[in-house]
Amino acid sequence: MVATFKECARFLYPLFKFSLLAVVECCMQRDHLAAMDQSIKLPIGNAPWLLCGSYDETTRKYLQSVKRLVTLCQ
């Protein structure tokens, strides 16, 4: 479990260049569904064609790490 969270921290480091504020605020309000929605919008914006599974490896790791943290908040 510790290794997983260390891995998440390493993958999330580049995301601090972006705003994670919306995800954190949703988690603090215990609106976990909105937090997941915001975490998906964070790396891809509103481009619907990217939802077809064409994430690159880095984006996939970002999404997975944010999802794990939101799940931990739940």
Stockholm file with secondary structure:
# STOCKHOLM 1.0

chainA/1-74         MVATFKECARFLYPLFKFSLLAVVECCMQRDHLAAMDQSIKLPIGNAPWLLCGSYDETTRKYLQSVKRLVTLCQ
#=GR chainA/1-74 SS CHHHHHHHHHHHGGGGGSCCHHHHHHHHTTCHHHHHHHHHHHHHTTCGGGGGTCCCHHHHHHHHHHHHHHHHHC
#=GC SS_cons        CHHHHHHHHHHHGGGGGSCCHHHHHHHHTTCHHHHHHHHHHHHHTTCGGGGGTCCCHHHHHHHHHHHHHHHHHC
//
